[in-house]
Amino acid sequence: MTTLIHDLKYAARMLIKNPGFTLVAVLALALGVGANTAIFSVVNGVLLHPLPFPDSNRLMSLHEVDQRRLANSTNVSFPDFFDWRTQNHTFERLAAYHDSEFTLTGVDQPAHLNTEVISYDLFPLLGVKPTLGRSFLPQEEKVGSHVAILSHAFWESQFGPDPRIIGRTLTLNNLSYSVVGVMPAGFNFPLDSGPVSLWTTIAVDAETEGGDQPSTAQRGSHFIVVIGRLKPNVTVAQAGADMNVIAKGLAKQFPDTNGNRGSVRIRPELEELVGDVRPALLVLFGAVGCVLLIACANVANLLLARATSRHKEIAIRASLGAGRWRVIRQLLSESVLLAFVGGSLGLLWAIWGVDVLLKLSPETIPRLGQVRVDGSVLVFTTLVTLLTGVIFGLAPAWQVSKADLTETLKEGGRGTTDAGHHNWLRSSLVVAETAVSLVLLVGAGLLITSYLRLQRVDAGFNPHHLLTFRFELPEARYPYLQRINFYNRFLKRLQTTPGIRSAASILPLPLSDDRISVSFEIDGRPVPKSDEPSAWFRVVSPTYFPTMGIQLLKGRQFTELDDAKAPGVIIVNQEFARRFFHNEDVIGKHIKPGAAGVGKEIMREIVGVVADVKHLNLARESTPEYYVPYAQCLFDPMTIVARTQGDPRAVVDAVRNDLRDEDKELPVYEVRTMDDYLAASISQPRFNTMMLGIFAGVALLLSAVGLYGVMAYTVAQRTHEIGIRMALGAERRDVLKMVLGRGLFLTLAGVGIGWLGALALSRFLTGMLFGVHPHDPATLAGVSLVLVAVALVACYIPARRAVKVDPMVALKYE
């Protein structure tokens, strides 16, 4: 220990003695370690950190597998869930939930609340108890039960917090709900949703309107999410086999609704939550790892250059009896100390960098609330720092420790016998840096090309000057027909509002991540109900297509005459006509959607064909969609879209006033422009492109610095040789060509190796690209030329210095 302390003290003196070298090395390492720590904090919080529930590894997500649907994995119907819950043998509990929205009235200001409708046993399944009151009871799933459990944040903000909240009655959607509990601070479920204000039971889905079947009895209505907790020592495979037996039995028992749903997909809840973002985060983590390797290579090059001036020191140590391992240990103590100084500064940068990353990260990345610089991140940083110090210090220490005592101690020698070994090692490091930089640059180039092409995709509508917002009409005050009349009145009122050119409504809104898939029957093509095709289903007002700027290709648009008393009509998109009617003239043909709003499903005449719209996201291929007028098949709450004459946000207050005049107890929520939705739809590709582009730029800069350092060192070492060449008649261009040629050789060697790495990387980027092949030759060639150009610039400065060598001065060198 005494020897180690002595080595560290000596190392500190040596670093302080060379402030320029120390500063450059520390900054390079701080950059690499800081970037790695920041990205690891995100990876740890999102991918690695367990879910915040007891034994979270036993929590599973369950989906039905439907072979005929647009999405192979689908949500579950209530009757199927009830059968799963009672018939399975491998889960301790199964619970169900789905999003909902309530309006709170009877308070100072009506409030819109994000609500989760859940089965009674969700909280026991998660292993979480209310901090006040109790969880739901089994009987509270039955129709007529109106109970609620509040989130801690909502309780504090709305009620004080008042511990007497238990038993208090709240007016939600014009119905009285009794508060039975308050959840702990910080609890939120689902984990990938925004803050939930309260939870209520599936009793709300057992209620009916107009004599229809309640949702809890509709086996063909698949919209709930199911989560389960495995019994101890039960594997996912065993649970899958158990659930598949149940699914096959239901398929035989209910062929009309379950005929194609004979299996169940089970995935760990954490995997279900983060599966879509895992590849992108791992690619970014790999990218910052490459940046750290380049920084290490640069510091190793600095150490090798610095070692030249220490050969005599090392030789004297060896001649006085210091063994080779003793010398290596001394030099490694310097590199490790250097690494820890750089790592400490990098950790400070990482704390700031995590905040920046969280601000830049898109909302599509789940669990961002779990991201922080915690103990596991500190352990990671410490290990990375230690490993970094050993990696960049070991090779120089090994080379220096091999010094030839006789040659090194000769007075007036012009160098050491191992200078060639140093040059070879330094050149190899530069080649490696260049190769890694090329890999990152190719990845960034592919993502940039992909992102630019994604931005040029035609969404199928004009997103500019469009304001969108929502409100909810409580069924207790607005029965079915009154809701239709309200939308009619309100849309007409908006048409006369100053600053608004036109207004319409739709459910679900394009690019909002909401979707409804409904099967349908084609007139004259009878098939078993379980084999009926399906398409995305939209409910719109007559003014929707002109307001959104969606092109009508054939037939007509909806009109106010297409009301509940008129014959059923429908409009399909171009892809619907192509896929299901093989581009026949579909006008006048009839289909029967499996949705009716209220009443029975009816055959509807296709009266128009509109252009395809990117409803899901810009990167997805067009999918079949069909539209019905809301006056014939209302689903709500609908989204209002208003095309404005100027800035859409300038009319927000006027819109609120219009709605307040119609009903003062209806709060407006989700006020956004269509441009906001468009930007959000490409936020993940934008984030990936920006981050990888930054890391690639840093890698390029570090590689250029490394190449410059090697060439400057080479010129300094060959000053005597260059002087002789010029004294013997060598032209300056010959010297310039010699130095640039050496740099170009190293660069091209790195580019050649980098091409192989780039081809390997492209496999991991395939799922992140749009409109560009992962082996795009134009990107590969363009990036290579950029790298070569930057390398030549880095080499040109030492080359100019070489051609300015005075032969007379050079011949006196050493």
C-alpha positions in Angstrom: 0.0 0.0 0.0 2.9 2.4 0.8 4.4 1.7 -2.6 1.1 2.4 -4.3 0.7 5.7 -2.4 4.2 6.7 -3.4 3.5 5.8 -7.1 0.3 7.9 -7.0 2.1 10.9 -5.5 4.8 10.6 -8.1 2.2 10.3 -10.9 0.4 13.4 -9.6 3.7 15.4 -9.7 4.4 14.2 -13.3 0.9 15.2 -14.4 1.1 18.6 -12.8 4.5 19.1 -14.3 3.0 18.7 -17.8 -0.2 20.8 -17.6 -0.8 20.9 -21.4 -0.7 17.2 -21.8 -2.8 16.6 -18.7 -5.5 19.1 -19.8 -5.9 17.6 -23.3 -6.0 14.0 -22.0 -8.4 14.8 -19.1 -10.8 16.7 -21.5 -10.8 13.8 -24.0 -11.4 11.2 -21.3 -14.1 13.4 -19.6 -15.9 13.7 -22.9 -15.9 9.9 -23.5 -16.7 8.9 -19.9 -19.3 11.6 -19.5 -21.2 10.6 -22.7 -21.1 7.0 -21.7 -22.3 7.7 -18.2 -25.2 9.9 -19.4 -26.4 7.3 -22.0 -25.9 4.5 -19.5 -28.2 6.4 -17.0 -30.9 6.3 -19.6 -30.3 2.7 -20.5 -30.2 1.7 -16.9 -33.4 3.6 -16.0 -35.4 2.5 -19.0 -34.1 -1.0 -19.9 -32.2 -2.5 -16.9 -33.9 -1.1 -13.7 -36.6 -3.5 -12.5 -40.2 -2.3 -12.5 -41.2 -0.6 -9.2 -43.2 -3.5 -7.9 -42.3 -6.5 -5.7 -41.0 -9.5 -7.7 -41.5 -7.6 -10.9 -39.8 -10.3 -13.0 -43.0 -12.4 -12.5 -45.3 -9.7 -14.1 -46.4 -10.7 -17.6 -48.2 -9.0 -20.4 -50.8 -11.1 -22.2 -52.3 -10.5 -25.7 -54.4 -12.5 -28.0 -52.9 -13.5 -31.3 -55.3 -12.9 -34.2 -54.0 -14.2 -37.5 -56.4 -12.2 -39.7 -56.1 -8.7 -38.1 -54.0 -5.8 -39.2 -52.0 -6.2 -35.9 -51.2 -9.8 -35.2 -51.1 -9.2 -31.4 -54.3 -7.6 -30.1 -55.9 -6.6 -26.9 -58.5 -8.7 -25.2 -62.2 -8.7 -24.7 -63.9 -8.8 -21.3 -65.5 -12.2 -21.7 -62.2 -13.7 -22.8 -60.5 -12.1 -19.8 -63.1 -13.5 -17.4 -62.5 -17.0 -18.8 -58.8 -16.6 -18.6 -59.0 -15.5 -15.0 -61.1 -18.4 -13.9 -59.6 -21.2 -16.0 -55.8 -20.7 -15.9 -53.5 -22.7 -13.6 -50.2 -20.8 -13.9 -51.0 -17.2 -12.7 -51.5 -16.1 -9.2 -53.7 -13.3 -10.5 -54.8 -11.8 -13.8 -56.0 -8.2 -14.0 -57.4 -6.0 -16.8 -57.3 -2.3 -17.4 -57.9 0.3 -20.1 -57.7 4.1 -20.5 -60.7 6.3 -19.9 -61.5 10.0 -19.3 -63.8 11.5 -16.7 -65.0 15.1 -16.1 -65.0 16.2 -12.5 -67.8 18.7 -11.7 -69.2 20.1 -8.5 -65.8 21.9 -7.8 -64.7 25.5 -8.5 -63.6 24.7 -12.1 -64.6 21.6 -14.1 -61.6 19.4 -14.6 -60.7 16.7 -17.1 -59.2 13.7 -15.5 -57.1 10.9 -17.0 -58.7 7.8 -15.6 -57.9 4.1 -15.6 -60.7 1.5 -15.6 -59.3 -1.6 -13.9 -60.4 -5.0 -12.5 -60.7 -5.2 -8.8 -57.5 -7.2 -8.3 -55.0 -5.0 -10.2 -53.4 -3.4 -7.2 -53.0 -6.7 -5.2 -51.5 -8.2 -8.4 -48.9 -5.3 -8.5 -48.2 -5.7 -4.8 -49.2 -2.1 -4.0 -51.7 -1.0 -1.3 -53.4 2.4 -1.0 -51.8 4.7 1.6 -55.3 5.7 2.7 -58.4 3.6 2.6 -58.5 0.3 0.8 -58.3 -1.4 -2.6 -61.4 -2.4 -4.6 -63.5 -5.4 -3.6 -64.7 -8.2 -6.0 -68.3 -7.1 -5.8 -67.3 -3.6 -6.9 -66.9 -4.9 -10.5 -70.6 -5.3 -10.8 -73.0 -2.9 -12.5 -74.2 0.0 -10.3 -70.9 0.2 -8.3 -69.4 3.7 -8.5 -66.1 3.8 -6.5 -62.8 5.5 -7.1 -59.2 5.4 -5.8 -57.3 8.7 -6.2 -53.7 9.2 -7.1 -51.6 10.9 -4.4 -50.8 13.9 -6.6 -54.5 14.5 -7.5 -55.5 14.1 -3.9 -53.0 16.7 -2.8 -53.7 19.2 -5.6 -57.4 19.0 -5.5 -58.2 18.3 -1.9 -55.5 19.8 0.3 -54.7 16.9 1.1 -57.6 16.1 3.4 -57.4 12.8 5.2 -61.2 12.8 5.4 -61.4 12.2 1.7 -62.2 8.5 2.3 -66.0 8.2 1.9 -66.4 11.5 0.2 -68.5 11.6 -3.0 -67.2 13.0 -6.2 -69.3 13.9 -9.3 -67.6 12.3 -12.3 -69.4 12.4 -15.7 -72.5 13.5 -13.8 -72.5 10.4 -11.6 -71.7 10.1 -7.9 -68.5 8.1 -7.1 -67.4 7.2 -3.6 -63.7 7.6 -2.8 -62.4 4.4 -1.1 -58.7 5.0 -1.2 -55.6 7.1 -2.1 -52.5 5.5 -3.7 -49.0 6.1 -2.4 -47.0 9.1 -3.5 -45.1 8.5 -6.8 -47.4 5.5 -7.8 -48.6 5.6 -11.4 -50.1 2.9 -13.6 -49.9 2.1 -16.4 -46.2 3.0 -16.4 -46.2 4.2 -20.1 -49.1 6.6 -19.6 -49.3 10.2 -18.4 -50.2 10.9 -14.8 -53.4 9.1 -13.9 -55.8 11.1 -11.6 -57.9 8.2 -10.4 -58.8 4.6 -10.9 -62.3 3.1 -11.0 -63.6 -0.5 -11.6 -64.9 -2.2 -14.7 -68.4 -1.7 -13.4 -68.5 1.4 -15.7 -68.1 -1.0 -18.6 -71.0 -3.1 -17.4 -73.5 -0.3 -17.9 -75.4 0.0 -21.1 -77.0 2.7 -23.3 -80.0 2.3 -25.5 -80.4 -1.4 -24.8 -77.1 -2.5 -26.3 -74.9 -5.2 -24.8 -72.5 -3.8 -22.2 -68.8 -3.9 -23.1 -68.3 -6.6 -20.4 -70.5 -8.9 -22.4 -69.1 -8.3 -25.9 -66.7 -11.1 -26.8 -65.9 -9.5 -30.1 -64.9 -6.1 -28.6 -61.1 -6.3 -27.9 -59.8 -3.2 -26.2 -58.6 -4.1 -22.7 -55.0 -4.8 -21.6 -54.3 -7.9 -19.5 -51.4 -8.3 -17.0 -50.7 -11.3 -14.9 -48.4 -12.4 -12.1 -46.9 -15.9 -12.5 -47.0 -18.4 -9.7 -43.6 -19.1 -8.1 -41.4 -21.4 -10.2 -43.7 -21.2 -13.2 -41.9 -20.4 -16.5 -43.2 -18.3 -19.3 -43.3 -21.3 -21.5 -45.5 -23.2 -19.0 -47.8 -20.2 -18.8 -48.0 -20.0 -22.5 -48.9 -23.6 -22.9 -51.6 -23.2 -20.2 -53.1 -20.1 -21.8 -53.0 -21.6 -25.3 -55.1 -24.5 -24.1 -57.7 -22.0 -22.9 -57.6 -20.0 -26.1 -58.0 -23.0 -28.3 -61.0 -24.1 -26.2 -62.6 -20.6 -26.5 -62.0 -20.7 -30.3 -64.0 -23.9 -30.6 -66.7 -22.7 -28.2 -67.1 -19.3 -29.9 -66.0 -19.7 -33.5 -67.6 -16.4 -34.7 -65.5 -14.2 -32.4 -62.6 -16.4 -31.4 -62.1 -18.7 -34.4 -58.7 -17.1 -35.3 -57.7 -16.4 -31.7 -56.3 -19.8 -30.7 -53.2 -18.7 -29.0 -51.9 -16.1 -26.4 -48.7 -14.2 -26.5 -47.0 -13.8 -23.1 -44.1 -11.4 -22.6 -42.4 -10.0 -19.4 -44.1 -6.7 -18.6 -40.7 -4.9 -18.7 -40.0 -6.2 -22.2 -43.5 -5.2 -23.3 -43.0 -1.8 -22.0 -39.6 -1.0 -23.5 -39.4 -3.4 -26.5 -39.9 -0.7 -29.2 -37.1 1.6 -27.9 -34.6 -1.0 -26.8 -32.8 -1.3 -30.2 -32.3 2.5 -30.5 -31.0 2.9 -27.0 -28.6 0.0 -27.4 -27.3 1.5 -30.7 -26.7 4.8 -28.9 -25.0 3.1 -26.0 -22.7 1.3 -28.5 -22.0 4.6 -30.2 -20.8 6.4 -27.1 -18.7 3.3 -26.3 -17.0 3.9 -29.6 -16.4 7.5 -28.7 -14.8 6.4 -25.5 -12.5 4.0 -27.4 -11.5 6.8 -29.7 -10.7 9.0 -26.7 -8.7 6.2 -25.2 -6.7 5.8 -28.4 -6.0 9.5 -28.5 -4.7 9.5 -24.9 -2.7 6.4 -25.6 -1.1 8.3 -28.5 -0.3 11.2 -26.2 1.3 8.9 -23.7 3.4 7.2 -26.5 4.6 10.7 -27.7 5.3 11.7 -24.1 7.1 8.5 -23.5 9.8 9.4 -26.0 11.1 12.1 -23.6 11.1 9.6 -20.7 13.2 6.9 -22.2 16.3 8.0 -20.3 14.3 8.3 -17.1 13.0 4.8 -17.5 16.5 3.5 -18.5 18.1 5.0 -15.4 15.3 3.4 -13.2 16.0 0.1 -14.8 19.8 0.4 -14.5 19.3 1.1 -10.8 17.4 -2.1 -10.3 13.8 -1.4 -11.1 12.2 -4.5 -12.7 10.1 -4.3 -15.8 6.8 -4.9 -13.9 7.8 -2.2 -11.4 8.2 0.3 -14.3 4.9 -0.8 -15.8 3.1 -0.4 -12.5 4.5 3.1 -12.1 3.3 4.1 -15.6 -0.1 2.5 -15.1 -0.6 4.4 -11.9 -0.1 7.6 -13.9 -2.7 6.5 -16.6 -5.2 5.3 -14.0 -4.9 8.6 -12.0 -5.3 10.5 -15.3 -8.4 8.4 -16.0 -10.0 9.0 -12.6 -9.5 12.8 -13.0 -11.1 12.6 -16.4 -13.8 10.3 -15.1 -14.6 12.6 -12.2 -15.0 15.5 -14.6 -17.0 13.3 -16.9 -19.4 12.4 -14.1 -20.1 16.0 -13.5 -20.7 16.5 -17.2 -23.0 13.4 -17.1 -25.2 14.8 -14.4 -25.8 17.9 -16.6 -26.0 15.7 -19.7 -28.8 13.5 -18.2 -30.9 16.6 -17.7 -30.3 17.6 -21.3 -31.1 14.1 -22.5 -34.4 14.0 -20.6 -35.4 17.3 -22.2 -34.5 16.1 -25.7 -35.9 12.6 -25.3 -39.3 12.0 -27.1 -42.4 11.0 -25.1 -42.3 7.6 -26.8 -39.4 6.5 -24.5 -41.1 5.0 -21.4 -39.9 5.1 -17.8 -37.9 8.4 -18.2 -38.9 9.2 -14.7 -36.7 6.3 -13.6 -33.6 7.9 -15.2 -31.1 9.3 -12.7 -27.5 9.1 -11.7 -27.8 6.6 -8.9 -25.5 4.0 -7.2 -25.5 1.6 -10.2 -24.5 4.5 -12.5 -21.7 5.4 -10.1 -20.5 1.8 -10.1 -20.6 1.8 -13.9 -18.6 5.0 -14.1 -16.0 3.8 -11.7 -15.5 0.5 -13.6 -15.4 2.3 -16.9 -12.9 4.8 -15.6 -10.7 2.0 -14.2 -10.9 0.0 -17.3 -10.2 3.0 -19.4 -7.1 3.9 -17.5 -5.7 0.3 -17.9 -6.6 0.1 -21.6 -5.0 3.4 -22.8 -2.1 3.0 -20.3 -1.0 -0.6 -20.8 0.3 -0.4 -24.3 2.5 2.7 -23.8 3.7 1.3 -20.5 4.6 -2.0 -22.1 6.5 -0.3 -25.0 8.4 2.1 -22.7 9.4 -0.7 -20.3 11.2 -2.5 -23.2 13.8 0.4 -23.7 17.3 -0.7 -24.7 19.5 0.6 -21.8 22.7 0.9 -24.0 21.1 2.8 -26.8 19.0 5.0 -24.6 21.9 6.1 -22.3 24.2 7.0 -25.2 24.8 10.7 -25.0 23.7 12.7 -28.1 21.7 9.9 -29.6 19.0 11.0 -32.0 16.4 8.7 -30.8 15.8 5.3 -29.4 15.8 1.9 -31.1 12.1 1.4 -30.4 10.9 4.6 -32.1 9.8 2.4 -35.0 7.7 0.3 -32.6 6.1 3.5 -31.2 5.3 4.8 -34.7 3.8 1.5 -35.6 1.6 1.4 -32.5 0.6 5.1 -32.9 -0.3 4.5 -36.5 -2.3 1.4 -35.6 -4.3 3.4 -33.1 -5.0 6.1 -35.7 -6.2 3.4 -38.2 -8.5 2.0 -35.5 -9.8 5.5 -34.6 -10.6 6.1 -38.3 -12.4 2.8 -38.7 -14.6 3.4 -35.6 -15.3 6.9 -36.8 -16.4 5.7 -40.2 -18.8 3.2 -38.6 -20.4 6.0 -36.6 -20.5 8.4 -39.5 -22.1 5.8 -41.7 -24.7 5.1 -39.1 -25.4 8.8 -38.6 -25.5 9.3 -42.4 -28.1 6.6 -42.8 -30.2 8.0 -40.1 -30.0 11.5 -41.5 -30.9 10.3 -44.9 -33.8 8.3 -43.5 -35.0 11.3 -41.4 -34.9 13.7 -44.3 -36.9 11.3 -46.4 -39.4 10.8 -43.6 -39.9 14.5 -43.4 -40.8 14.6 -47.1 -43.5 11.9 -46.8 -46.9 13.2 -47.7 -49.2 12.7 -44.7 -52.3 12.8 -47.0 -53.6 16.0 -45.4 -52.5 19.6 -44.8 -51.3 19.8 -41.2 -50.7 23.5 -41.1 -53.1 26.0 -39.4 -55.0 23.1 -37.7 -56.0 23.3 -34.1 -57.2 20.2 -32.3 -58.9 19.7 -29.0 -61.3 17.5 -27.1 -64.1 17.6 -24.6 -66.3 14.8 -23.2 -70.1 14.7 -23.1 -71.2 12.8 -20.0 -73.7 10.1 -21.0 -75.8 10.9 -17.9 -76.6 14.3 -19.2 -76.2 13.7 -23.0 -77.9 10.5 -24.3 -76.9 9.3 -27.7 -79.0 11.6 -29.9 -78.3 14.6 -27.8 -74.6 14.1 -28.2 -75.1 14.1 -32.0 -77.1 17.3 -31.8 -74.5 18.9 -29.5 -71.7 18.2 -32.0 -73.9 19.6 -34.9 -74.5 22.9 -33.0 -70.9 23.3 -31.7 -69.3 22.7 -35.1 -71.6 25.3 -36.7 -70.8 27.7 -34.0 -67.1 27.3 -34.6 -67.6 28.0 -38.3 -68.6 31.6 -37.3 -65.8 32.1 -34.8 -63.4 34.8 -35.9 -60.1 33.4 -37.1 -61.6 29.9 -37.9 -62.2 29.0 -41.5 -63.8 25.6 -41.0 -64.3 23.0 -38.3 -64.9 19.2 -38.1 -64.6 16.3 -35.8 -63.1 12.8 -36.0 -62.4 9.7 -33.9 -59.6 8.7 -33.8 -57.4 11.6 -34.9 -54.5 10.9 -37.4 -51.1 10.5 -35.7 -52.7 10.5 -32.2 -51.7 6.9 -31.5 -55.4 6.1 -31.1 -56.8 3.4 -33.3 -60.0 1.4 -33.8 -60.0 -1.8 -36.0 -63.4 -3.1 -37.0 -64.2 -6.2 -39.0 -66.7 -6.0 -41.8 -68.8 -8.1 -44.2 -68.7 -7.5 -48.0 -72.1 -7.8 -49.6 -72.2 -10.9 -51.9 -69.1 -12.4 -50.3 -70.3 -14.5 -47.4 -67.6 -15.9 -45.1 -67.6 -17.3 -41.6 -67.7 -14.4 -39.2 -64.3 -15.3 -37.7 -62.8 -14.9 -41.3 -64.2 -11.5 -42.0 -61.6 -8.9 -43.0 -60.9 -5.8 -40.9 -59.7 -2.3 -41.4 -59.1 0.9 -39.4 -62.4 2.5 -38.6 -63.0 6.3 -38.4 -66.0 8.3 -37.4 -66.1 11.8 -38.9 -68.3 14.9 -39.4 -69.4 15.9 -43.0 -66.9 18.7 -43.0 -63.9 16.5 -42.0 -62.3 15.9 -45.5 -62.3 19.5 -46.7 -61.2 20.8 -43.3 -58.2 18.4 -43.2 -57.4 18.9 -46.9 -57.9 15.2 -47.7 -58.4 14.7 -51.5 -61.6 13.1 -52.7 -60.7 10.8 -55.5 -64.1 9.4 -56.5 -67.8 9.8 -55.6 -68.9 12.3 -53.0 -68.3 13.5 -49.5 -70.6 13.1 -46.5 -73.3 15.8 -46.2 -75.7 16.9 -43.4 -78.3 14.8 -45.1 -76.4 11.6 -44.1 -78.1 11.5 -40.7 -79.6 8.7 -38.6 -82.8 8.6 -40.8 -80.9 8.3 -44.1 -79.6 5.1 -45.7 -76.2 4.0 -44.3 -73.2 5.3 -46.2 -69.5 4.9 -46.0 -66.3 6.3 -47.5 -63.2 4.2 -48.0 -59.6 5.1 -48.7 -57.6 4.2 -51.8 -55.8 1.3 -50.1 -59.2 -0.2 -49.0 -60.5 -0.2 -52.5 -57.2 -1.8 -53.8 -56.9 -4.5 -51.2 -60.5 -5.6 -50.9 -61.9 -4.8 -54.3 -58.8 -5.1 -56.5 -59.1 -1.5 -57.8 -62.6 -2.1 -59.1 -65.0 0.8 -59.1 -66.3 0.5 -55.5 -68.9 3.3 -55.7 -72.2 1.8 -55.0 -70.9 -1.4 -53.4 -72.0 -2.3 -49.9 -70.3 -3.4 -46.8 -71.5 -4.0 -43.2 -69.0 -2.8 -40.5 -69.1 -4.7 -37.2 -69.9 -1.4 -35.3 -73.2 0.5 -35.1 -72.9 3.1 -32.3 -76.4 2.3 -31.1 -78.7 -0.4 -32.6 -78.0 -3.1 -35.1 -75.2 -3.3 -37.7 -76.4 -2.4 -41.2 -75.2 -2.6 -44.8 -73.7 0.7 -45.9 -73.2 2.0 -49.4 -69.7 3.1 -50.5 -70.3 6.7 -51.7 -66.7 7.9 -52.0 -63.0 7.1 -52.2 -60.5 9.4 -50.5 -56.7 9.6 -50.7 -54.7 7.5 -48.2 -53.8 9.2 -45.0 -50.9 8.4 -42.7 -53.0 7.7 -39.6 -50.5 5.6 -37.6 -47.1 7.2 -38.4 -45.3 8.6 -41.5 -43.1 5.5 -41.8 -45.9 3.0 -42.1 -47.3 1.9 -45.4 -50.8 2.9 -46.2 -53.4 0.7 -44.6 -57.1 0.1 -45.4 -59.4 2.6 -43.7 -63.1 3.4 -43.9 -65.1 6.3 -42.6 -68.7 6.6 -41.4 -70.6 9.9 -40.6 -71.0 10.4 -36.9 -74.7 11.2 -37.3 -75.1 7.5 -38.2 -72.6 5.9 -35.9 -71.3 8.1 -33.1 -68.3 7.1 -31.0 -67.0 9.7 -28.6 -65.3 11.7 -27.2 -64.4 12.9 -30.7 -61.5 15.3 -31.5 -62.4 18.7 -32.9 -60.2 20.0 -35.7 -60.4 23.7 -36.7 -58.6 25.2 -39.7 -57.6 28.7 -38.8 -56.6 31.7 -40.8 -53.4 32.3 -38.8 -51.7 30.9 -35.8 -54.0 28.1 -34.4 -53.1 28.9 -30.8 -54.5 32.4 -31.3 -58.1 31.1 -31.3 -57.8 28.8 -28.2 -59.5 31.3 -25.9 -62.3 31.9 -28.4 -62.8 28.1 -28.6 -63.0 27.8 -24.8 -65.5 30.6 -24.7 -67.6 28.9 -27.4 -67.7 25.7 -25.5 -68.4 27.4 -22.2 -71.4 29.1 -23.8 -72.7 25.7 -24.8 -72.0 24.0 -21.5 -69.9 25.6 -18.7 -69.2 22.2 -17.2 -67.3 20.9 -20.2 -63.5 21.5 -19.9 -61.4 21.6 -23.0 -58.3 19.3 -23.0 -55.5 18.0 -25.3 -55.3 21.3 -27.0 -52.6 20.8 -29.7 -51.9 21.8 -33.2 -51.7 19.2 -36.0 -48.1 20.3 -36.5 -47.4 19.2 -32.9 -48.8 15.7 -33.7 -46.7 15.6 -36.9 -43.6 16.5 -35.0 -44.3 14.0 -32.2 -44.8 11.2 -34.8 -41.1 11.6 -35.9 -39.7 12.6 -32.5 -38.1 9.2 -32.0 -36.3 9.2 -35.4 -35.3 12.8 -34.8 -33.8 11.9 -31.4 -31.9 8.9 -32.8 -30.5 10.9 -35.7 -29.5 13.9 -33.5 -27.8 11.8 -30.9 -25.9 9.5 -33.3 -25.0 12.5 -35.4 -23.5 14.3 -32.3 -21.5 11.2 -31.3 -20.3 10.7 -34.9 -19.2 14.3 -35.1 -17.3 14.0 -31.8 -15.7 10.8 -33.1 -14.7 12.6 -36.3 -13.2 15.4 -34.4 -11.2 13.1 -32.1 -10.0 11.1 -35.0 -8.8 14.2 -36.8 -7.0 15.3 -33.6 -5.4 11.9 -33.3 -4.3 11.9 -36.9 -2.9 15.4 -36.6 -1.0 14.3 -33.5 0.6 11.3 -35.2 1.6 13.3 -38.3 3.0 16.1 -36.2 5.0 13.6 -34.2 6.2 11.9 -37.3 7.3 15.2 -38.8 9.2 16.1 -35.6 10.9 12.7 -35.5 11.9 13.0 -39.2 13.1 16.6 -39.1 16.7 15.4 -39.6 15.7 13.1 -42.5 13.6 15.9 -44.1 16.6 18.3 -43.8 18.9 15.8 -45.6 16.3 15.2 -48.3 15.9 18.9 -49.0 19.7 19.5 -48.9 20.1 16.8 -51.5 17.5 18.6 -53.8 14.1 17.3 -52.8 11.3 19.8 -53.8 8.9 21.1 -51.2 6.0 19.4 -53.1 7.9 16.1 -52.7 8.0 16.5 -48.9 4.4 17.6 -48.9 3.4 14.6 -50.9 5.4 12.3 -48.6 3.7 13.6 -45.4 0.2 13.7 -46.9 0.7 10.3 -48.5 1.5 8.8 -45.1 -1.6 10.4 -43.6 -3.7 9.3 -46.5 -2.4 5.8 -46.2 -3.5 5.6 -42.6 -6.8 7.1 -43.4 -7.6 4.7 -46.3 -6.5 1.8 -44.1 -9.0 2.9 -41.5 -11.7 3.5 -44.1 -11.3 0.0 -45.5 -11.6 -1.6 -42.1 -14.5 0.7 -41.2 -16.4 -0.4 -44.2 -16.6 -3.9 -42.8 -17.8 -2.5 -39.4 -20.3 -0.3 -41.2 -21.8 -3.3 -43.0 -22.1 -5.1 -39.7 -23.7 -2.1 -38.0 -26.3 -1.7 -40.7 -28.0 -4.9 -39.6 -28.8 -3.2 -36.3 -30.1 0.0 -37.9 -32.5 -1.7 -40.3 -35.5 -1.2 -38.1 -34.6 2.4 -37.5 -34.4 3.4 -41.2 -37.0 4.6 -43.7 -36.7 4.8 -47.4 -32.9 4.0 -47.4 -31.2 0.7 -47.8 -28.9 -0.2 -44.8 -26.1 -0.7 -47.4 -26.8 2.5 -49.2 -23.7 3.0 -51.5 -24.2 6.8 -51.7 -24.1 7.2 -48.0 -21.1 4.9 -47.6 -19.2 6.8 -50.4 -20.2 10.2 -49.2 -19.2 9.6 -45.6 -15.9 8.1 -46.7 -15.1 11.2 -48.8 -15.9 13.4 -45.8 -13.7 11.4 -43.5 -10.8 11.5 -46.1 -11.2 15.2 -46.6 -11.1 15.9 -42.8 -8.1 13.7 -42.5 -6.2 15.5 -45.3 -6.9 18.8 -43.5 -5.6 17.3 -40.3 -2.4 16.2 -42.1 -1.9 19.4 -44.1 -0.8 21.5 -41.1 2.1 19.2 -40.1 2.9 18.8 -43.8 3.2 22.6 -44.2 5.5 22.6 -41.2 7.6 19.9 -42.8 8.1 21.9 -46.1 9.2 24.9 -44.1 12.2 23.1 -42.6 15.4 24.9 -43.1 18.0 22.3 -44.3 20.8 24.0 -42.4 18.9 24.1 -39.2 17.7 20.5 -39.7 21.2 19.2 -40.2 22.1 20.7 -36.8 19.1 18.9 -35.3 20.3 17.0 -32.2 
